[in-house]
Amino acid sequence: MSVAERVAALRARLPPGVTLVAVSKTHGAEAIREAYAAGQRDFGENYAQEWREKADALADLADSLGNGLSIWVNNAGVYPSTPVVDVEDREWERVMRITLDGTFYGCRAAARKMVARPDLPGRVIVNMSSLSGLRGRANLSSYVASKHAVTGLVRSLALELGGSGVRVVGLAPSVVDTPGMRQRRAEADPSRAEEIKQMEASIAASIPLGRVGLPDDVARAALYLVSPLAEWISGVVMPIDGGVSAG
């Protein structure tokens, strides 16, 4: 499962009265409303490419379901590995559009609803940053820059929205064994299979806890940050990295 799917799978652990709806770019607001009425709760992932057009409509929809919009998670990102001298404008713009623009439009749409509901407890926006949003990495300049911007959004919006009772937090995972990562592994040149195996073993060995992350590791951290246990936590971007950032 992906991180988004694991977050959705943990809905049973959310506080009573909280409804979780996972939304994708492939469903318009009316289609989501109809499917929701029929009992569907998961609507895919990878929504960010059309997010500007849909964010406000989806926030309206989420606000109208149940008790209002209290939790919003932005989870978007693409990470082409390209030396900076070879990065084309199209690649740079695509990474920024999906990772940064998608996150910003989601934050704006959610904030508009949450600020207007001071009576609603537990309002929180979660942005998925990355360990690459806290440090540099060679050959990932566009991704690193976009995730540093996401980290900046968390900190700025926490200061801006805190007076309205809205928390803004972030997660910064390191290497996580997602379906996307496994797909890239499967699509790699077979002649590189041993090289990739050794590289992954080296990465795991460099992590103090001795393994790469799992989607569930990130999902459980997200669940904690949106829960009442974290009600005095805002403006932080929490590393989920098996101890890597301690060194």
HUTAWO-V557139 format. One record per residue. N is the residue number from 0. OMEGA is omega in radians with two decimals (none if undefined). Layout:
# HUTAWO-V557139
n=(N/N)
omega=(OMEGA/OMEGA)
This chain:
# HUTAWO-V557139
n=(0/1/2/3/4/5/6/7/8/9/10/11/12/13/14/15/16/17/18/19/20/21/22/23/24/25/26/27/28/29/30/31/32/33/34/35/36/37/38/39/40/41/42/43/44/45/46/47/48/49/50/51/52/53/54/55/56/57/58/59/60/61/62/63/64/65/66/67/68/69/70/71/72/73/74/75/76/77/78/79/80/81/82/83/84/85/86/87/88/89/90/91/92/93/94/95/96/97/98/99/100/101/102/103/104/105/106/107/108/109/110/111/112/113/114/115/116/117/118/119/120/121/122/123/124/125/126/127/128/129/130/131/132/133/134/135/136/137/138/139/140/141/142/143/144/145/146/147/148/149/150/151/152/153/154/155/156/157/158/159/160/161/162/163/164/165/166/167/168/169/170/171/172/173/174/175/176/177/178/179/180/181/182/183/184/185/186/187/188/189/190/191/192/193/194/195/196/197/198/199/200/201/202/203/204/205/206/207/208/209/210/211/212/213/214/215/216/217/218/219/220/221/222/223/224/225/226/227/228/229/230/231/232/233/234/235/236/237/238/239/240/241/242/243/244/245/246)
omega=(3.04/3.08/-3.13/3.14/3.12/3.07/3.14/-3.10/-3.12/-3.08/-3.10/-3.12/3.13/-3.13/3.10/3.11/3.13/3.10/3.13/3.10/3.11/-2.96/3.11/3.11/-3.02/-3.13/3.02/-3.06/-3.10/3.11/3.11/-3.13/-3.13/3.14/3.11/3.13/3.14/3.07/-3.14/3.13/-3.12/-3.06/3.02/-3.07/3.11/-3.05/-2.74/-3.02/3.12/-2.95/-3.09/-3.10/-3.00/-3.00/-3.11/3.14/-3.14/3.05/3.05/-3.12/-3.12/-3.12/-3.10/-3.11/3.10/-2.99/-3.11/-3.07/-3.13/-3.12/3.14/-3.14/3.03/-3.12/-3.08/3.07/2.98/-2.99/3.03/3.14/-3.05/3.02/-3.02/-3.13/-3.12/-3.12/3.09/-3.14/-3.09/3.13/3.13/-3.10/3.13/-3.14/-3.14/-3.12/-3.09/-2.99/-3.07/-3.11/3.13/3.13/-3.13/-3.11/3.06/3.11/-3.09/-3.13/-3.14/-3.11/3.14/3.13/-3.04/3.14/-3.12/-3.10/-3.14/3.14/-3.04/-3.12/2.99/-3.13/-3.08/3.04/3.12/3.07/3.09/3.01/-3.10/2.98/3.07/3.03/3.11/-3.10/3.14/3.05/-3.14/3.05/3.10/-3.00/-3.10/3.14/-3.13/-3.14/-3.13/-3.12/2.99/3.10/3.09/3.07/3.10/3.09/3.13/-3.05/-3.13/-3.10/3.07/3.11/-3.06/-3.01/-3.10/3.13/3.08/3.11/-3.14/3.07/3.05/-3.09/3.13/3.04/-3.11/3.13/2.94/-3.11/-3.13/-3.08/-3.12/3.04/3.11/3.11/3.13/3.11/3.10/3.10/-3.11/-3.10/-3.13/3.10/-3.14/3.14/-3.14/-3.05/-3.12/3.11/-3.14/3.12/-3.14/3.13/3.14/3.09/3.12/3.12/3.14/-3.13/-3.13/-3.11/-3.08/3.13/2.89/3.10/3.02/-3.11/3.04/3.10/-3.13/3.09/-3.12/-3.12/-3.14/3.08/3.10/3.13/3.11/-3.05/3.11/-3.08/3.07/3.10/-3.08/-2.98/3.08/3.12/3.10/3.10/-3.12/2.99/-2.98/3.04/3.03/-2.86/3.13/3.09/-3.07/-3.03/3.10/-3.07/none)
